[in-house]
Structure formats: structure tokens, C-alpha cells
Amino acid sequence: MFTLAHISDLHFPPLPPASAKELLSKRILGYLSWHRKRKHEHCAIVLEALLDDLKAHPTDHICVTGDLTNIALPQEFKTAQNWLERLGKAEDISVIPGNHDAYVKGALEHGMENWRQWMTSDAGAPDQLCHPQIFPFVRRRDGVSIIGTSTAVATLPALASGRLGEDQRDALEALLQAEHKAGQFTIILIHHPPQPGAENPRKALSDGVPFRKMIARTGAGLILHGHTHRALVSQIDGPHGPVPVLGCGSSSSIGSHKGPGHYYRIQLNPKTPSAGIKVESRHFDATKTRFFPAKSLTLMQDSHAAPSHG
């Protein structure tokens, strides 16, 4: 069995000081939102408990599906880097950015230098798996290919939408085809939910339709997303059956808004994907300041939805 943890929307506290120049942008709205409500929601005590729980229940890999920052200040990228370094080795953790990490134009490009070691393809990946852009990246682990994408784009105030773009979608399709041909079980990391109706248009994946059409052609083993701060279980069409889609809420939430902080422990056998994907949701208990198992489910696939193994 291959075991991975799925965490998301960490929004690392506290918000560092910001200069007047840095706030002369959309950031001022996020700054005010943080001090009005978000600072009461995303708490360091939850992040420490999350770190303890992840170390107490080891996995083969940890996936982080975006929004590590609040308003993409330079120090926020460094804060996230420090926490990720405490979490484990870079080869055991894959990170993708979210819309908050691209809060203003240029912020992600500068800040991502702090995170590059968690979002690059394996050294020595075959040429067909390497693309000029950072995303998509691929990491092969024990028959599983973890593929990271980016929907993080700077948007106007009051918008939190995302976009893959045609180039990234084309590269992702080629990568999925190559990984399936190699007999790998594919897991796609994407920040914005790809299923229709999960978010209102101003917060949604703007090219969700072409993404879903691409998955209908290529298929995938599992899609993991964040963004909504809600636990969501869904599916989209693959070429031979449904592709499971699993959305993680905020893993740093104290529980005052959209429920307690949570994350997923996911177990699967890449050689027999039709047996199902076991998912355990672990929730933060504010009274005991610890994470506990809350519920379990099994995500089923069509027996032809994943690649054949020998």
C-alpha cells in the first residue's frame, strides 16, 4: 500500500508587518480581512498539532495543495519554507501554489524561489516528462506519479479565480499519457476544484471545462485540490469511468468558520486501483489541541480507469 497525506490552505500565521508600498495594491483588502477575521481562524497551535500528527503517523508522501500564504508577502514565503523544512525531506513533500500565493502580480515568481525544492520533477526524469515551465512537475514514487500543477494567477480585487492555461494543459495531457503508458498510477495536485459547481464563478477554475475534457480523454487515478476550505468528495468523467476528486479544507483552521482544521490520510495500491482508495479524515480537536480520526471512506474507480500493470 502507498500512503500519502493531503494538506491544504495553511495560510501561515501570523501576518508579518507590511510596508505602505506593499499595501498599495489588492493586498490592502487581504490585510484588512486578516485582522478582521482570518487571524482568529488560522492558528499556530493548529499548525504545530498538524506537524506533530504528521510525524506521529508517517506517510510515503505529503501533498500540499496551495495557499500557504495570506497576501503573498516575501516573509510569508519564508515562514512557509521554515515549516516545510521542519516537516521532512523535500523529496517526500510536494507543494503547489494557490491563489493567495499569487495575490499580486510578480509575488509568486519571486516567492517561489523559497519553495522550488518541493515543486520540481525528479532528477533524471525522462525527456518527455520535462517541460520548459515549472508546472506540471512529476514525482514517481513506488508506482505512483504525483503531478503538480499551478492554477495560481494574480487577479483583480474581489476575485479569487484560477487558471491552468493552454500550455500547461497541453503539457499535463502529454505527461498523463506518458505516465499511464509507463504503468503509473497518476495523482494530480490542483488548487482550484476542477468539478463544476464547487465554487462560484469569481472563485472558480476559469478553464475548468477544457481541463475536464482533457481528463475525459486521458483519465487519472485521483485528483486532489484545496481552495474551498471545505471537505469535498466528487468525481469527473474519465475515458472508462469516473475519476475521484478529493477536496481538502484548511488544515490550519481552529474551527470557528468552516469547520475544524483537517487533513486526509490516503491509502491505495497502485497495482490494483479497482480495489478502491481508502481515505481517513483527521480533524483538529481544539479542546485537546490534537488531531484525531473523524471519518473514513473508500473512493471507487472503474476497473479500466487507471493504467494496467503487467
C-alpha positions in Angstrom: 0.0 0.0 0.0 1.1 3.6 -0.8 0.1 6.1 1.9 0.0 9.9 1.4 -1.2 12.8 3.4 -3.1 15.6 1.8 -3.0 19.0 3.5 -4.1 22.4 2.1 -4.8 26.1 2.7 -2.4 26.6 5.6 -2.4 30.4 5.5 0.6 30.6 7.8 0.1 32.9 10.8 0.9 35.5 11.9 0.7 38.0 9.1 4.1 39.8 9.1 4.4 43.6 9.0 3.8 45.1 5.6 5.1 48.5 4.3 2.8 51.1 2.8 4.2 50.4 -0.6 3.4 46.7 -0.3 -0.2 47.5 0.7 -0.8 49.9 -2.2 -2.5 47.1 -4.1 -5.1 44.3 -3.7 -3.1 43.4 -0.6 -4.8 46.1 1.5 -8.0 44.1 1.2 -6.4 40.9 2.4 -4.6 42.8 5.1 -7.9 44.1 6.5 -9.5 40.7 6.1 -6.7 39.1 8.1 -7.0 41.5 11.0 -10.8 41.4 10.9 -11.4 37.7 10.9 -8.7 35.4 9.4 -6.3 35.8 12.3 -8.9 34.2 14.5 -9.3 31.3 12.1 -5.7 30.2 11.1 -3.7 29.5 14.2 -0.2 28.5 15.0 -1.4 26.0 17.6 -3.2 24.0 14.9 -0.1 24.0 12.6 2.0 22.7 15.5 -0.5 20.0 16.2 -0.6 19.2 12.5 3.2 18.9 12.4 3.1 16.6 15.4 0.4 14.4 13.9 2.1 14.0 10.6 5.3 13.0 12.3 3.4 10.6 14.6 1.7 8.9 11.6 4.3 8.7 8.9 3.4 8.5 5.2 5.2 7.8 2.0 4.5 11.3 0.7 2.8 14.5 1.7 0.9 16.7 -0.8 0.2 20.4 -0.1 -2.4 21.9 -2.5 -1.7 25.6 -2.2 -2.5 28.8 -0.3 0.4 28.7 2.2 0.4 32.5 2.4 -2.2 35.1 3.0 -1.3 38.1 0.9 2.0 36.8 -0.6 4.4 39.0 1.3 8.0 37.9 0.9 8.3 36.9 4.6 5.3 34.7 4.3 7.1 32.6 1.7 10.0 32.3 4.1 7.7 31.3 7.0 6.2 28.5 4.9 9.7 27.4 3.9 10.8 27.1 7.5 7.7 25.0 8.4 8.1 22.7 5.4 11.8 22.1 6.3 10.6 21.0 9.8 8.1 18.7 8.2 10.6 16.5 6.4 12.8 15.9 3.3 11.9 17.8 0.2 11.7 14.6 -1.9 8.9 13.4 0.5 6.8 16.5 0.1 5.2 18.0 -3.0 3.8 21.6 -2.9 1.8 23.6 -5.4 0.8 27.3 -5.1 -2.7 28.7 -4.6 -4.4 32.0 -5.5 -3.3 33.6 -2.2 0.3 32.8 -3.1 -0.1 34.9 -6.3 -2.1 37.6 -4.6 -0.4 40.4 -6.6 1.4 40.3 -9.9 5.0 39.1 -9.6 4.7 37.9 -6.0 4.6 34.2 -6.8 7.5 34.4 -9.2 9.7 35.9 -6.5 8.5 34.0 -3.5 8.5 30.6 -5.2 12.3 30.6 -5.1 11.8 29.6 -1.4 9.7 26.6 -2.4 11.3 25.3 -5.6 12.8 22.2 -3.9 9.2 21.0 -3.2 7.8 21.6 -6.7 10.3 20.2 -9.2 10.4 17.0 -11.2 12.7 14.2 -10.1 16.2 14.5 -11.2 16.8 12.3 -14.3 13.1 12.3 -15.3 12.7 11.2 -19.0 13.0 14.0 -21.5 9.3 13.7 -22.4 8.4 14.5 -18.8 10.4 17.7 -18.7 8.8 20.9 -19.8 10.2 24.5 -20.1 7.8 25.8 -17.4 7.9 24.6 -13.8 4.4 23.2 -14.0 3.4 20.5 -14.4 6.1 18.6 -12.4 6.1 14.9 -11.8 7.5 12.8 -9.0 7.5 9.0 -9.3 7.1 7.1 -6.0 6.5 3.3 -5.9 4.3 3.0 -8.9 2.6 6.4 -8.2 3.2 9.5 -10.2 2.4 12.7 -8.3 1.8 15.5 -10.8 1.8 19.1 -9.6 0.0 21.9 -11.4 -0.5 25.6 -10.8 -3.8 27.5 -11.1 -2.3 30.5 -9.2 -2.7 33.7 -11.1 -2.9 37.3 -9.9 -6.5 38.6 -10.1 -8.4 41.8 -9.6 -9.8 42.7 -6.2 -12.8 40.6 -5.2 -11.7 37.8 -7.5 -10.0 34.5 -6.4 -10.3 32.6 -9.7 -7.6 30.3 -11.1 -6.4 29.2 -14.5 -4.1 26.5 -15.9 -3.7 27.9 -19.3 -3.5 26.1 -22.6 0.3 25.5 -22.5 0.1 23.9 -19.0 -3.0 21.8 -20.0 -1.2 20.5 -23.1 1.9 19.6 -21.1 -0.3 17.9 -18.5 -2.1 15.8 -21.1 1.2 14.7 -22.6 2.5 13.9 -19.1 -0.5 11.9 -18.1 -0.3 9.9 -21.3 3.4 9.1 -20.7 2.8 8.1 -17.1 -0.1 5.9 -18.0 2.0 4.3 -20.7 4.7 3.6 -18.1 2.1 1.8 -15.9 2.0 4.5 -13.2 -1.0 5.4 -11.0 -1.4 9.2 -11.5 -2.4 11.7 -8.8 -3.0 15.3 -9.9 -2.5 18.2 -7.5 -4.5 21.3 -8.4 -5.5 24.2 -6.1 -8.9 25.2 -7.6 -11.6 22.4 -7.7 -12.0 21.1 -11.2 -15.5 19.8 -10.8 -18.4 22.1 -11.8 -20.4 23.9 -9.0 -17.8 23.6 -6.3 -17.2 27.4 -6.3 -19.0 30.5 -7.5 -17.6 31.9 -10.8 -15.5 34.6 -9.2 -13.5 32.0 -7.2 -13.6 29.1 -9.7 -11.2 27.5 -12.2 -11.8 29.6 -15.3 -10.7 26.9 -17.7 -12.4 24.0 -15.9 -14.3 22.9 -19.0 -11.2 22.3 -21.1 -9.5 20.6 -18.1 -12.4 18.2 -17.7 -12.4 17.5 -21.4 -8.7 16.7 -21.2 -9.3 14.3 -18.3 -12.2 12.7 -20.2 -9.5 11.8 -22.9 -6.6 10.8 -20.7 -8.1 9.8 -17.3 -6.3 10.0 -14.0 -6.1 7.9 -10.8 -7.0 10.6 -8.3 -7.3 14.4 -8.3 -6.6 16.4 -5.1 -7.5 20.0 -4.6 -7.9 22.7 -1.9 -9.2 26.3 -2.1 -12.8 26.0 -0.8 -11.8 25.4 2.9 -14.4 22.6 2.8 -14.0 18.9 2.6 -15.4 17.8 -0.7 -15.8 14.4 -2.4 -16.7 14.4 -6.1 -15.7 12.9 -9.4 -15.3 13.9 -13.1 -15.6 11.8 -16.2 -12.6 9.7 -17.4 -12.3 7.7 -20.6 -13.5 4.5 -19.0 -15.2 5.7 -15.8 -15.2 8.2 -13.0 -12.1 9.9 -11.7 -12.3 10.6 -8.0 -11.8 14.2 -6.9 -11.0 14.9 -3.2 -11.0 18.4 -1.8 -9.2 19.2 1.5 -10.4 22.1 3.7 -8.0 24.3 5.6 -5.5 22.3 7.6 -4.7 25.3 9.9 -8.3 26.2 10.9 -9.2 26.4 14.6 -12.8 25.7 13.6 -14.6 29.0 14.1 -15.7 29.4 10.4 -15.9 26.4 8.1 -15.2 23.6 10.5 -12.0 22.4 12.3 -8.7 22.0 10.7 -8.4 18.7 8.9 -6.3 16.7 6.5 -6.5 13.3 4.7 -4.5 10.1 5.1 -5.0 8.3 1.8 -4.0 4.6 1.1 -4.0 2.9 -2.3 -2.5 0.0 -4.1 -1.2 1.3 -7.4 -1.2 -2.3 -8.8 -4.9 -2.8 -8.0 -6.6 0.6 -8.1 -10.0 -1.0 -8.7 -9.9 -2.2 -5.1 -10.6 1.4 -4.1 -8.8 4.3 -2.4 -9.0 4.3 1.4 -9.4 7.9 2.9 -9.2 8.8 6.5 -10.1 12.4 7.5 -8.3 13.6 10.6 -9.8 16.6 12.4 -8.3 19.1 14.9 -9.8 18.9 18.4 -9.5 22.4 20.0 -10.1 21.1 23.5 -7.3 18.6 23.4 -5.2 20.5 20.8 -4.6 17.3 18.8 -5.7 15.8 15.5 -8.0 12.7 15.7 -9.5 10.4 13.1 -13.0 11.7 12.3 -14.4 9.6 9.4 -13.3 7.2 6.7 -14.5 6.4 3.2 -13.5 4.5 0.2 -13.3 6.1 -3.3 -14.1 3.7 -6.0 -12.8 3.7 -9.6 -13.9 2.0 -12.8 -11.5 -1.0 -13.2 -10.3 0.4 -16.5 -9.8 4.0 -15.2 -6.2 3.5 -14.2 -3.3 2.0 -16.2 -2.8 -1.7 -16.4 0.2 -3.2 -14.6 1.8 -6.1 -16.4 
